[in-house]
Amino acid sequence: MKKRFMLAAAMALTAMTVAGPVQAAWPERAITIIVPFPAGGGTDTFARPLAHQLGAQLGQSVVVDNKGGAGGTLGAGVAARAPADGYTFFMGGAHHAVAPSIYKKLNYDIQKDFTPVALLAQPPQIIVVNPSKLPVTNVKEFLEKARANPSQINFGSAGMGSTHHLAGELFALKSGIKLTHVPYQGAGPMLTGLITGQVDVAFDGLGSSASHIRAGSIRPLAVASKERAPSLPDVPTVAEAGIPEYEVSTWYAMWAPAGTPPDIVKRMSEELVKALNTPKIKELWASNGTEVPNLTGADFGKFVDSEIARWAGVVKQAGVEPQ
């Protein structure tokens, strides 16, 4: 009997050695999502409700850690250096597809230092003005004002190299006007600047502007999408306003630090898809002008590669000098 027990134990030990150490169930503790912008911006609009839903699904706290600065690149650098143990994720977006063309030196590489997990939201950008500072009601009036006052109208952005910045430069190129760029450290501070009249106009993501539009603090002129936004059916597209081929979205997505175990990345991807398709999240996303995307893993990685190439062309065409 004793011999049989010892033999069984030896066989079990051999099997463990061949298969490798048994990994503990994930997650065993709180998960952190690094958001590289201050609270109150577009990334936050999607990150916080998503973190709450993920926490409910996973049975662990999912904490949003805002690390703003340098157009979202500071927080990206922090996330790139985080332990690849499945307990730190990075929620960035379109800004990080622009950054490689804007900054000469980055302390991270979005394509090499991260593993793509999933695209989370893709709200269109929207042109919004301070109705007191810039009393125009449509794109035509805005263009007339800008042409009569070259470089006198200033537009805010979430920072040098953000999609807000490049969207403004692209709009100026396509419409033949001159605007003055005023960078802020995130979409939240930028919107505060717009609402208080520090800047005249912004090319913002609909997700962060939606609540302020509903409150009447800022006025929408047009959305930068093919179709009108369901949440703002009375606001025309930029193409309808007379400027064709101007489509910009401020998309948001999740990455894991490179080296994160593939099974954890796969599990997080599956949990995100599940969370995004809950009625509550789908309703909230719709109210912020976006449907639930279906792009994960390697396919999402290819999307990022295409966005990096696209914005590199815009930077070159607009003559934006790398910083």
C-alpha positions as CSV (number, residue, x, y, z in Angstrom):
1,M,0.0,0.0,0.0
2,K,2.8,2.3,1.0
3,K,4.7,1.5,-2.2
4,R,1.6,2.2,-4.3
5,F,1.1,5.6,-2.6
6,M,4.8,6.6,-3.2
7,L,4.5,5.5,-6.8
8,A,1.4,7.6,-7.3
9,A,3.1,10.6,-5.7
10,A,6.1,10.3,-7.9
11,M,4.0,10.1,-11.0
12,A,2.1,13.2,-10.0
13,L,5.4,15.1,-9.3
14,T,6.7,14.0,-12.7
15,A,3.6,15.2,-14.5
16,M,3.9,18.6,-12.8
17,T,7.5,18.9,-13.8
18,V,6.7,18.1,-17.4
19,A,3.7,20.4,-17.6
20,G,5.4,23.2,-15.7
21,P,4.2,25.0,-12.5
22,V,0.5,25.3,-12.0
23,Q,-0.5,28.9,-12.4
24,A,-2.8,30.4,-9.8
25,A,-6.2,31.5,-10.9
26,W,-6.3,35.0,-12.4
27,P,-7.1,37.5,-11.0
28,E,-6.2,37.1,-7.3
29,R,-6.0,40.8,-6.5
30,A,-6.9,44.2,-7.8
31,I,-6.2,45.2,-11.4
32,T,-5.0,48.6,-12.4
33,I,-5.9,50.3,-15.7
34,I,-3.5,53.2,-16.4
35,V,-5.2,56.1,-18.2
36,P,-2.7,58.6,-19.5
37,F,-4.9,61.6,-19.2
38,P,-6.4,63.6,-16.3
39,A,-9.8,62.7,-14.9
40,G,-12.7,64.1,-16.8
41,G,-11.5,63.6,-20.3
42,G,-12.8,61.3,-23.1
43,T,-10.7,58.3,-22.0
44,D,-12.1,58.6,-18.5
45,T,-15.6,58.7,-19.9
46,F,-15.2,55.1,-21.1
47,A,-12.6,53.8,-18.7
48,R,-14.5,54.2,-15.4
49,P,-17.8,52.5,-16.3
50,L,-15.8,49.8,-18.0
51,A,-13.6,49.2,-15.0
52,H,-16.7,49.0,-12.8
53,Q,-18.3,46.3,-15.1
54,L,-15.0,44.4,-15.3
55,G,-14.7,44.4,-11.5
56,A,-18.2,42.9,-11.2
57,Q,-17.3,40.2,-13.7
58,L,-13.9,39.3,-12.4
59,G,-14.8,39.5,-8.7
60,Q,-11.8,41.9,-8.0
61,S,-11.4,45.6,-7.9
62,V,-10.4,47.2,-11.2
63,V,-8.9,50.6,-10.5
64,V,-8.4,53.5,-12.9
65,D,-5.1,55.3,-12.3
66,N,-4.9,58.7,-14.1
67,K,-1.3,59.6,-15.1
68,G,-1.7,62.6,-17.4
69,G,0.9,64.7,-19.2
70,A,2.8,65.1,-22.4
71,G,-0.1,64.4,-24.7
72,G,-0.7,61.0,-23.1
73,T,2.9,59.8,-23.6
74,L,3.9,60.1,-19.9
75,G,1.3,57.6,-18.8
76,A,2.1,55.3,-21.7
77,G,5.8,55.2,-20.6
78,V,4.7,54.3,-17.1
79,A,2.5,51.5,-18.4
80,A,5.2,50.2,-20.7
81,R,7.5,49.7,-17.7
82,A,4.9,48.1,-15.5
83,P,5.2,44.4,-14.5
84,A,3.9,42.1,-17.2
85,D,2.0,40.0,-14.7
86,G,-1.6,40.6,-15.8
87,Y,-2.4,43.2,-13.1
88,T,-1.6,46.3,-15.0
89,F,-3.3,47.3,-18.3
90,F,-3.1,50.5,-20.4
91,M,-6.1,52.3,-21.8
92,G,-4.9,54.7,-24.5
93,G,-6.2,55.5,-28.0
94,A,-5.8,57.4,-31.2
95,H,-3.4,59.8,-29.5
96,H,-0.8,57.0,-29.3
97,A,-1.0,56.3,-33.0
98,V,-0.2,60.0,-33.6
99,A,2.6,60.3,-31.1
100,P,5.3,58.4,-33.0
101,S,5.1,61.1,-35.7
102,I,5.0,64.0,-33.3
103,Y,7.7,63.2,-30.7
104,K,11.3,62.7,-31.7
105,K,12.0,60.7,-28.5
106,L,9.5,58.5,-26.7
107,N,10.4,56.3,-23.8
108,Y,8.1,53.5,-25.1
109,D,7.1,52.0,-28.4
110,I,3.4,51.4,-28.8
111,Q,4.0,48.5,-31.2
112,K,6.8,46.8,-29.4
113,D,6.3,47.5,-25.7
114,F,2.6,46.5,-25.6
115,T,0.4,43.6,-26.5
116,P,-2.9,44.7,-28.1
117,V,-6.0,43.5,-26.3
118,A,-9.0,45.2,-27.7
119,L,-10.6,48.3,-29.3
120,L,-13.1,49.6,-26.8
121,A,-14.9,52.6,-28.4
122,Q,-14.7,54.7,-31.5
123,P,-16.7,57.9,-31.1
124,P,-16.4,60.4,-34.0
125,Q,-14.8,63.8,-33.4
126,I,-17.1,66.8,-33.2
127,I,-16.4,70.5,-33.8
128,V,-17.6,72.4,-30.8
129,V,-17.4,76.1,-30.0
130,N,-17.9,78.4,-27.0
131,P,-21.2,80.1,-28.0
132,S,-20.3,83.3,-26.2
133,K,-16.7,83.6,-27.4
134,L,-17.4,82.5,-30.9
135,P,-21.1,83.1,-31.7
136,V,-21.5,81.0,-34.8
137,T,-24.1,78.3,-35.4
138,N,-22.7,76.3,-38.3
139,V,-19.5,75.5,-40.2
140,K,-20.2,78.1,-42.9
141,E,-20.4,80.9,-40.3
142,F,-17.3,79.5,-38.6
143,L,-15.3,79.5,-41.9
144,E,-16.4,83.0,-42.7
145,K,-15.2,84.2,-39.3
146,A,-11.9,82.4,-39.6
147,R,-11.2,83.7,-43.1
148,A,-11.9,87.3,-42.0
149,N,-9.6,86.8,-39.0
150,P,-6.7,84.6,-40.0
151,S,-4.9,83.0,-37.0
152,Q,-7.1,85.0,-34.6
153,I,-9.3,82.0,-33.7
154,N,-7.6,79.6,-31.4
155,F,-8.5,75.9,-30.9
156,G,-7.7,73.8,-27.9
157,S,-6.4,70.3,-27.8
158,A,-5.6,67.5,-25.3
159,G,-1.9,68.2,-26.0
160,M,0.7,68.4,-28.8
161,G,0.2,65.4,-31.0
162,S,-3.2,64.5,-29.7
163,T,-6.0,63.6,-32.2
164,H,-7.6,66.9,-31.2
165,H,-4.5,68.7,-32.4
166,L,-4.1,66.8,-35.7
167,A,-7.9,67.0,-36.4
168,G,-7.7,70.8,-36.1
169,E,-4.6,70.9,-38.4
170,L,-6.4,68.6,-40.9
171,F,-9.5,70.7,-40.8
172,A,-7.5,73.9,-41.4
173,L,-5.7,72.3,-44.4
174,K,-8.9,71.1,-46.0
175,S,-10.9,74.3,-45.5
176,G,-8.0,76.7,-46.3
177,I,-8.1,78.6,-43.0
178,K,-5.5,79.5,-40.4
179,L,-6.1,78.7,-36.7
180,T,-3.9,79.0,-33.6
181,H,-3.3,75.8,-31.6
182,V,-3.5,75.9,-27.8
183,P,-2.4,72.6,-26.2
184,Y,-3.7,71.5,-22.8
185,Q,-2.7,68.5,-20.7
186,G,-5.7,66.4,-21.5
187,A,-9.3,66.6,-22.9
188,G,-10.7,67.5,-19.4
189,P,-8.6,70.7,-19.0
190,M,-9.2,71.5,-22.7
191,L,-12.9,71.4,-22.2
192,T,-12.7,73.6,-19.2
193,G,-10.7,76.0,-21.3
194,L,-13.4,76.0,-24.0
195,I,-16.3,76.4,-21.5
196,T,-14.6,79.3,-19.7
197,G,-13.6,81.0,-23.0
198,Q,-9.9,80.5,-22.9
199,V,-10.2,79.0,-26.4
200,D,-12.8,79.5,-29.1
201,V,-13.2,76.1,-30.6
202,A,-12.2,72.4,-30.2
203,F,-12.1,69.3,-32.3
204,D,-13.1,66.9,-29.6
205,G,-14.2,63.3,-29.2
206,L,-18.0,63.1,-28.9
207,G,-17.6,61.0,-25.8
208,S,-16.1,63.8,-23.7
209,S,-18.2,66.6,-25.3
210,A,-21.6,65.0,-25.2
211,S,-22.6,65.9,-21.6
212,H,-21.4,69.5,-22.1
213,I,-23.4,69.8,-25.3
214,R,-26.5,68.5,-23.6
215,A,-25.9,71.1,-20.8
216,G,-25.7,73.9,-23.3
217,S,-22.1,74.9,-22.2
218,I,-20.7,74.3,-25.7
219,R,-22.3,74.3,-29.2
220,P,-21.8,71.6,-31.8
221,L,-21.2,72.6,-35.4
222,A,-20.6,69.2,-37.1
223,V,-19.5,65.6,-36.6
224,A,-16.5,64.2,-38.4
225,S,-18.1,60.9,-39.4
226,K,-19.8,59.5,-42.5
227,E,-23.2,59.5,-40.9
228,R,-24.8,61.8,-38.3
229,A,-24.4,60.7,-34.7
230,P,-27.6,59.0,-33.5
231,S,-27.3,60.8,-30.2
232,L,-27.1,64.2,-32.1
233,P,-29.3,63.7,-35.1
234,D,-29.7,67.4,-35.8
235,V,-25.9,68.0,-36.0
236,P,-24.7,67.7,-39.6
237,T,-21.6,65.9,-40.7
238,V,-18.5,67.9,-41.8
239,A,-19.1,66.6,-45.3
240,E,-22.7,67.9,-45.3
241,A,-21.3,71.2,-44.2
242,G,-19.2,71.4,-47.4
243,I,-15.8,69.8,-46.5
244,P,-15.6,66.3,-48.0
245,E,-13.2,63.5,-46.9
246,Y,-12.8,64.7,-43.4
247,E,-13.4,61.8,-41.0
248,V,-11.8,61.6,-37.6
249,S,-12.6,59.4,-34.6
250,T,-11.1,59.6,-31.2
251,W,-10.9,55.8,-30.5
252,Y,-10.0,54.2,-27.2
253,A,-8.4,50.8,-26.6
254,M,-6.7,48.6,-24.2
255,W,-3.2,47.1,-24.2
256,A,-1.2,44.9,-21.9
257,P,2.6,45.4,-21.2
258,A,4.6,43.2,-23.6
259,G,5.3,39.8,-22.0
260,T,2.0,39.5,-20.2
261,P,1.0,35.8,-20.3
262,P,-1.0,35.1,-23.4
263,D,-3.7,33.3,-21.5
264,I,-4.3,36.4,-19.3
265,V,-4.4,38.6,-22.4
266,K,-6.9,36.3,-24.0
267,R,-9.0,36.2,-20.8
268,M,-9.1,40.0,-20.5
269,S,-10.0,40.3,-24.2
270,E,-13.0,37.9,-23.6
271,E,-14.0,39.8,-20.5
272,L,-13.9,43.1,-22.3
273,V,-16.1,41.7,-25.1
274,K,-18.5,40.4,-22.5
275,A,-18.5,43.8,-20.6
276,L,-19.0,45.8,-23.8
277,N,-22.1,43.8,-24.8
278,T,-23.9,44.3,-21.5
279,P,-27.1,46.4,-21.9
280,K,-25.8,49.1,-19.5
281,I,-22.5,49.6,-21.3
282,K,-24.1,49.5,-24.8
283,E,-26.6,52.2,-23.8
284,L,-23.9,54.4,-22.3
285,W,-21.7,54.0,-25.4
286,A,-24.6,54.9,-27.6
287,S,-25.3,58.1,-25.6
288,N,-21.6,59.0,-26.2
289,G,-21.9,58.6,-29.9
290,T,-20.3,55.2,-30.4
291,E,-21.4,51.6,-31.1
292,V,-19.6,48.7,-29.5
293,P,-16.6,47.7,-31.7
294,N,-15.6,44.1,-32.4
295,L,-11.8,44.2,-32.8
296,T,-9.5,42.3,-30.6
297,G,-6.0,40.8,-30.4
298,A,-3.9,40.7,-33.6
299,D,-6.7,42.3,-35.7
300,F,-6.7,45.3,-33.4
301,G,-2.9,45.4,-33.6
302,K,-3.2,45.7,-37.4
303,F,-5.7,48.6,-37.0
304,V,-3.2,50.4,-34.8
305,D,-0.4,49.9,-37.4
306,S,-2.7,51.4,-40.1
307,E,-3.6,54.4,-37.9
308,I,0.1,55.1,-37.2
309,A,0.7,55.2,-41.0
310,R,-2.3,57.4,-41.6
311,W,-1.4,60.1,-39.0
312,A,2.2,60.1,-40.1
313,G,0.9,61.3,-43.5
314,V,-1.2,64.0,-41.9
315,V,1.7,65.3,-39.8
316,K,3.8,65.6,-42.9
317,Q,1.1,67.3,-45.0
318,A,0.3,69.8,-42.2
319,G,4.0,70.6,-41.7
320,V,3.8,69.9,-37.9
321,E,7.4,69.9,-36.5
322,P,8.2,66.9,-34.3
323,Q,8.9,67.9,-30.8
